[in-house]
């Protein structure tokens, strides 16, 4: 579980999956509200919008909150509506998360790594997960992950962990200690016993260690001159697991034997071990093999073979060989782990979900009562998906995906975070690329949506909001209208930052121009301009706009005469009142037509054949505020004012010029 800390340009891409070329959504950067936290604690890793009776908020995940002491993680609430300096308040939820009957370890749980809205009973709650939440079973730590719901009032509700591990079935453990005179010093054996018991998970429904736990610290050495190992084993086999001695039906039977020398009744060994096998007793054999008494004899190998006989198969898992009683303490933890491995694996079956990390990702499906949870560590990091409903959890088996998925890496982080937003009639998608370089084109093959085409709409660079804004786009939310203008707004996570961007309406503006008179007559010169009478026309320029949503748009327009870039004319054939061929004016447009009149004065020109062109260009008065102009609609139009030509009823003039050339004697 690591988070990349490298990256260059960070940005958001806005893409429209629409057949028609029309833009209904735009995001502005003016007035963006930036909430700051500790980047080292991954503040801003997740963001969600929330509205309650107290106002409008951002809920921000900080999965490494507590670093470097721990990585418990936490959530922050940030007041969007506050007019004061943008501040956030820590909710301190990590210590309150627990599962009944489970020894939970919250120290590195990374709460807030996942944060998703869940709609239930007509209202939104939020589900946050700590995928590295650990469960302790004995000395073992598993990482099943945990998720919890947070109410709109920021209080913690129910917690659940679909992959919680059962710390073994019932297990009865009997320990046989060699108490003969050769065992010395005895306190070291007793310390080993206590250390071993500390590594077992003892409880009413877990492991019971057959009355030894309470008596371990006071157990005395029995002494004796002979070691009747197999007689002791057979006696334990017959009596230790009886109900009257604490044995339980169905419990796994485990026998631990500690001895330092060859038994005096080795001839019974094979028969006793066969009886143990028939009774299903799992055996650990521990040899203290470096005693001086063994060195003086030649029986070390025979002694070790006897311990191998006692130990269950495979021997390497069930036999220990230590040099002295003092060294027993060093293997107590390992022995406890191996005993626990028996109780946790249901007698030999492999664990599948002990490192599953449920809640690494989360999504509510269209079936509102179904939550999909990612479990990246399941099945040896192959991963799986958990189907979570109010009543139960369904965990997909490993083979459910084997035929569908290949191990592919497309080396693209576009789509690191995604969200959808609607303007009421069309749906748009926002894709974050937090560590990405500039991306061109529209390669969206990994978005599995039913659509015919995709169009790039807008890119917002994090550097435009602040040079220190890194990993801008690592998390997104776009569900809510956070400023009351009826348009969903965009909340963006970055490294140590949470950014609230305000969406803008979109205006699809159209322009029309009418002329009076409709044609220019060079014979009629009714207007005074520049101290002389000239031909003139009145141009009525009209604007109308369609909005999403309906608002006013302040635009500016340019009118240019003979603006054709291919024209070879150095000067225009016509001018406006300002004696220029170009004029710029502001205007407010709405869904009703707004018109402005301009006079056009025609100059003396040798070209009375080609019509005078009038080009109309529009742009926002302030590019960062108000509605944005529709990216898919024209922003320039050209209209023409023809000259009056006496060409008959069809208004078509055909050249009827004949030229005769002859030589003339100029010398006469």
N, C-alpha and C positions, 0 to 999 in steps of 0.2 A: 504494500500500500504506500505508494510514493506519488508525489505531485511534481510534475516537471516545473523547473524554475528558469527555463531559458526561453527566449522569444525576442522577436524584433517588433515589427509593426502589428498592432492589434486592432481589430476592426470587427464591425458587424456587416453582414451582407443581407440585404432585403431582396427577396425573390418572390415573384408573382407566378403562381401556377394558374393561369387564366388563358382562355382561348382568345378572348377579345382584348385588343390593345387598349386598355384603360387602366389608369392608376387611381386607386381609391385610398391610398395610405401614404403618409410621409412622416418622418420623425425629425424634429428640430433639435438643435443643440443649444439654442439660446435659453438661458434660465435653468440649465441643467443643475440639479441638486446633487452634490457629491457628499456621501457619508464616508468617513474614514475610520479605519480600525488598524489592527496590527497585521501587516502582510505576513510576518513570520507565523502567525496563528491562522493563516489562510482565511482571514475575514473577506467575505465576498465570494466565497466558493459557490454558495447557492443563494438565490434571492427569490422571494415570493411577495406578491402584493396582498395586502389584507385591509379590509374596511370593517370597522366595528362602531359601536355607539360613541367611542372616544375620538374617532377621526380616521385618517387614512395613514397606513404604515407600510414600511418595508420590513419583512422578516428576513434576516440575513444569517446565513450559516457561517460558522467559524470552526471547522472541524479539528483544528490543532490548538484550540483555546487551552491555555495552561502551559504551553510550551515555554521553556524546555523541561520544566519539572514533570509534566505529563502531557498527554494529548487527549484529554477527556472530550474536548469539543463543547460548543455551546451555540445558542441562538441569541441574536440581538433584535430588539425592536427599534426601528428608526422612524421618527415622526415626520412624515412628508409634509403635512399641513402646517408645521411650526414655522413661524416667520423668523424666529431666532436662528442662531447658528445651528447647522445641521449636526445633531447629536444622536447617539444610539445608547440604549440601555441593555445590559446583559441580563438574560432571563434566568441563568443559573439552574438549568434543568438537569444537567448530567447526573448529579448526585441523587436525584429523585427517581431515577429509572431503575427498576428492579423487577425480577420475575419471582413469584412465590415459589419457595422450596428450592431455589437455585443459589449456589454460592457465586454471585456475580462479581466480576472484576471490571470496573468502569475506567480504570486509569488511562487507557489508551483507546477508548471506544470510538473516537472521532465522530461524536454526535454533530449533526449538521452537514455531514458529507452528502446526504440526500435530504431534500426538502421538497415536498410535492403537495398540492392541494387535493383534498378528497371531499367530494360532495356527498353529504349524508343528511337525510331528513330535511332537504331543502336549504341547507346551509353548508358553508365550507368550513372544514377543519383542515389542519395541516398535519401531514405525516412526516416525521423526521426520523432518520435512522442513524445508528452508530454501528457500522458493519464490523468494527474491530472490538465490539463488546465481547468480553471473554467470560467463560464459564469454568469454574474450577471443579474438578472431580479428583479428589485425593491430591496428588502432586501434579496432576495433569491439567493443562489449560487448553481449552477448546475455544474456537472463535466462531460461534454460530451467528453472531450479529443480533441486534435488537432494534425494533422500531417502536415508536410511540406516537400518539396523537396529541396535538396541541390545539386547544380551543381558540376561537377568535379573541378571547380575552387573555390569551397567552398563558393559560394554565395547562399543566400536564394532565393528560387523561390516561387511558389504558395503554399498557405496554405489552408487546408480544414478541416471541422469538420462535418462528416456525421450525428452525433446525436445532432446537435445544436438544442436548444429548442426555440420554438416560445414563446416569453414572453406574452402569452395570446392573445386572439383576442381583437377586440375593446371593450372597456368597458366605460360606462358612469356612474359616481358616483355622487350622490346628497347627501348632508349632511344637516340634519335638527337639529338645535341647539335650545334648550329651552332657550329663552331670557327673561324669566319672572324675577320678582324681587327676587325670592328665590335663583336664581343662583348667587353665590358669592364665591370667587372673579372671575370676568369675565376674567381677563388676563390668568388665568389658563386654561380656556376653549379655549381661542385663542391659547395658546401654544400647547394644545392637537391637535388642528386642524392643526397647522403648522407641528408638529411632524408626524401626520398621513400622510400628503401630502408628506413628505420626504420619506416615506416608500412605496409610489406608484410609478410605472414606468410610467412616463408621457412623451409622445412624439406624433408626428403627426400621427403615425399609431398604437399607443399603447393606454394608458389610458388618457382620458381627464376628468378633474374634474370640468367641467361646470362653468368656470369663477371664481371659488372660489380660485384657486391657487394665482392669482395676487392680489386678494383682501383680502386674509386671514389675513395678518398682520394688516390690518386696520379695520376689521369688528367690529362694535359696538353692544353693548347690547341694545335690543329694549325695555325691561322692560314690565311690565304689571301685572295685578293681577290674571288673569286666564290663565291656560295652556290648550289650545285647540289642543292637540296633534294630534288627528285623522283628524281634519279639515286641519291641516298643511300637514299631510301625503297625504291626498286626493288631495290637491292643487299641491303638488310636483308631484304626480303621473300623473296629467293631463297636467302639463306645463313644468316641468324641462327637460323632455326627448324629447320635440318637436324639429324638425330640426331648427327652428328659434332660439332656445335657445342652440344650439350646439349638440342636440341629433343626433345619426347616425343610419341609418337602419341596423339592424343585431347586433348592439352592445349590450352586456350584461348590464342590468340595475341593479344598486346597490344603495340601500338607507340606510344611516346610521342615526340613531335617538339617540340623547342624551337628557335626561330629568331627573329631580330630584323629580318629584311628580306625583301623580295620576291626570289624565286628567279630565278636566271639561266636556268633551264630550265623555266619555267612552262608552256611549250607541251606538255611531257610529262605535265602534271598529271592530266588526265582519264583518260588511258590507264593510268597507274600506279595511280591510285586504283581503277579498275575491276579491275585485277589483284589488288589487296589485298582487294577485296570478294569476288572469286571464291575467294581463299585463306582467307576467313573471319578476316581480321585486323581486330581492333578498334583504332581509332586515337584518340589524344588529341593535339590540336594546341594548342601554347602560343605565343602571340605576345608578344614584347617590343616593344611598338608605339610607345613614346614616345621612340625614339632620335632624336637631333638630325638624323641623316642623313635620316630619314624626314620630319621636319618641314620640311626644306629642299626636299624634293621634294613632289610632289602625289600620291604613290602609296600613302598610308596605307590608303585604302579598298580599293585593289586588293590590297594585302598581306593585309588582313584577310579579303578574299574568298578568297584562296589558302589561308589557315589554315582557313576554313570548309570548303573542299573537302577538305582533309586530314582534318579531324575527322569521326568517324562521326556518324550521325544518332541521336537529335536533337542538333543542334549545341549547344544550351544545356547539355547534359550532358557534352559531350566537347571543348569549346573553352574556353580560358582566355586572358584578355588582361591583361597586367601592364604596369606603367609602366617597370620597369627590372630589371636583373639582381638588384639587391638585393631587389626585391619578389618574386622567385621563391620565396624561402624561405617566404613567407606562404601560398602555395597548395599547398605540398608535402603538408601534412596532408590537405587537401580532395581533392587528386588521388589520394593513397593510399586515401582512403575510397571514392572512385568506382571505382578499380581493384578494391578489395576487394568492392564491391557487385556487380561482374561475377562475381567468383569465388564469391561466396556465394549468388547467385541463380540459379545454373545457367543462365547465358546468358539472363537476362531474365525468368525466372519469379519471382513474388513470394515472399518469405519468408512463412511462415504461423505458425511456432512460435518465432520468435526472442525473443518477450517472453512466452512461455506461462506461466511461473511454476508449473510442475507441482509439486504438493504443497501448494497452498493449502488443500486439505482432503483427507481420506483416510478410507476405510471398507473394512473387509473384508466381502465378501459371504458369503452362506450357502455358496457354493462356496469352501471354505477356502483354495484356492490362488489366488483372484482378489482383487486389491486395486483399488478404484476411487480414482483420484486426480483432484482438480479442477485444471484448468489455466485460470485466469481470464483470462490475458492472450493466449490463443491467438486467432488469426484477428481481429486488430485489436480485442481485448478483448471479442469475442463470447463467448469461452471455449469449452472443450470438456471432455471426460472421457477419461482414460487408463485403459485396461484393462491392469493389470500382473499378469503371472504370473511364475512362477519362470524360465520360459524366454524370454519375449519380452514386448514392449509393443505394444498396439494403441491407436492414437490415433484417436478418432472425427473424421471430417471435419466441416467447418463445416456442410454441408448436411444432416447427419444429424439436426439438431435444429430446423431451420427451420420445418418443418410442425407440429411438436409444441408448441413453446414460443412464447409471446407475451411481449412486453416488458411485464411487469406488476409493479407495486410495491404491495403491500398495506399498506405503512406500519405494519407490526407487527413488533416484535422478539421477541415471544414465540416461542420455538423457536430463539433465537440459539444455544443449546446444548441438546442432548437426550440422554437416556440411558434405558435400560430396566432394570428390576429385577424379580426374581421372588421370590415366597415359596415356590416349589416347585410351586404348582398354578395360580396366576394371574400374569399379567404386568402390570406397571404402568409408566407412563412419567413421566419427570421432565423438565420444561421450564424452562429458565432464561430470565429476562428481565432482563438486567443493567442497562440504562439505563431500564427501564420505570417508569411510574407505576403506581398501584394498578390492577389489572385485575380486573374483576368478570365474572361469568358464565362461560361455557365455550365460547368461540368457537374451534373447532378445525378449521375447514373445510380448513386447509392440511395437516393430518395425513392422509396417504393410507393409512389402515389399514382393514382390513375389520372393522368393528365396528358395532353397532347404536346405541350410546349412549355418552356420556362423562360422567364424574362428577368434580367437583372434590373432592379429598381434603384437601389441606393446603397452607398457604402458610407459608414461613419467611422472615421479614424479616432482611436482613443487619444492620439496626440493633439487633436483639435480641442479636447476638453482639458488637457493638462499634460505636460511633457513627462510627468512621473507616473502616468496611468498605464500600468502594465497588465497584461492578460485581460484586457478589456474584451468582454464577450464570453467569459468562462461559464457564466450562468445567465439565464434569461427568464423573464416573466412578462406576459403581455395580456393578462386576463382582464384587468380592471381599468376603469376611467378614474384616474387619481386626482384630477383637477376640475372635474365637473363640466367638461366641454363636450361630453357625449362621445368622445373618441377614446378607445383603449390606449393606454400609455405603456411605454417600454421601460422595464427595470433591468439593469445590467450589472453583473458582478465583475469585479476586477481584483487584482492582487491587493488586498488591504483596503479596497474601496467598494462601495455600492453606489451606483449612479442611477438617478431617476431622470429619464428623458421624457419630454412632453411631445406627444404626437400632434401633428398638424393636419388640418383639413386639406383637401385637394380641390383645386379649381380648374375646370376644363373650360377655358375662355375661347370664344369665337369672335371674330371681327368681320364687319361688313362695311363697305364704303359705297355711297351713292353720290353722283355728281349732278350739279345743276348749273348750266345746261349739261346735257349728257355728252355733247361734243364741243370741241374748241373751234370757233370760227375766227379765222385770221382777218376777216373783213369787219368783224364786230369788235370794237375796242371800247367797252363802256367803263373801264376802271382806271383810276389814276394811281400810278405806282412809279416811284422814282422820278417824279416830275413829268411824266408823260402818260398818255393814254395807251393802255395795253388790253389784250384779250384776257379774260379771267373766267374762272369757274368756282363754284362753291362745293367743297368736299365735306360730306357729312359722314363722320367716322363713328360707328356704333359698336358697342361691346355688350356681350351677354355671357353669362357663365353658368355652368352646372357645378354644384358643390356636393362634396361629401365631407361633413354634413353641411347644411345650408347656413352660410355665414357671408359676410361681406369680404371682398378681397381688394386690397389696395395695390394697384399695379401702376407702372409707368409705361408709356408707349412712345415709340419713335416713329415719325413719318418722314420718309425720305423720297425725294423726287429723282427719277432716273437713277435708281440705286443699283442697277444691274452691274455687277462687277466686271462683266465682259464688255461693257460699253466703252467706246473709245473717246467719248465726249469729255472734254476737260471741264466744262461747265454745264450746269443743268439748263434745260430749256424753260424751266419754270421755277418760281420761288414762292415762299410763304411770306406772311406779314413781316417776319424778322429779316427779310432780304437774304435768307439762306435756303438752301435746298433741303435742310434737315431741321426738324423741330421736335422737341421732347416735352411731354406734358404728363402730369399724374392724373389718375382717375380712379374712382372706386366703382367696382363692378358688382353686380348682383345677378339674381336669376331673371331680373327685368332689364330690358334694353336701356343702356345709357349711351347718349350720343353727344358728340362735340363737333361744331362746325369750324372749318378752316378755309380761308381763301387761298386760291392758287392763281398766281399771276404768270402769264405766258410771255416769254421774251421773244424778241425778233430772232429767228433762227432759219437757216436754210433747209432744215429737215421738218417738213410739214406732213410727211408720209407716215413715219412710225409714231404710234401713240405715246403719250407721256406716261411713264410708269410711276405709280405711287405705292411704295412698300410700307407695310405696317409691321413693326416689331414690338413685342411686349415682353416685360420682365417684372419680377416682384419689386416693389418699392424697397422692401427690406427682406433680403434673402433668408434671414434667420427667424423671422416672426411671421405670423399670419399664415393663411393657406399657401401651400406650395402649388406651383403650376403643374398640371398633369404632364408627366414625362412622355406620354404616348400621343399627346395632342399637339397640333402645330402651334408654333409661337411666332410665326411670320407669315404674312400674306402679301400678295402683290395684285394691284388693281390698275386698270389702264383707262386713260382718257384719250379717245381718238380725236383726230382733226376732222372737220367737215370737209368732205370731198364731193364735188359735183360729178358724180359718176353714173348718173341715171338711176333708174328704179332698182337695179340690182346692187347698187352701191359698190360696183367693181369697176375700176378704171383699168383699161388696157392701153398700153403704149402704142400710138399710131404715128410715129415719127419716121420720116424718110429722109435720108442724107445722101446727096449726090455730090461726088467729087470729080472735078475735071481740072486739067492743067491750063494755066493762063500764062500767056507770054507777057511778062511784066516789063520787058525791055521797050515795048512800044509806048 
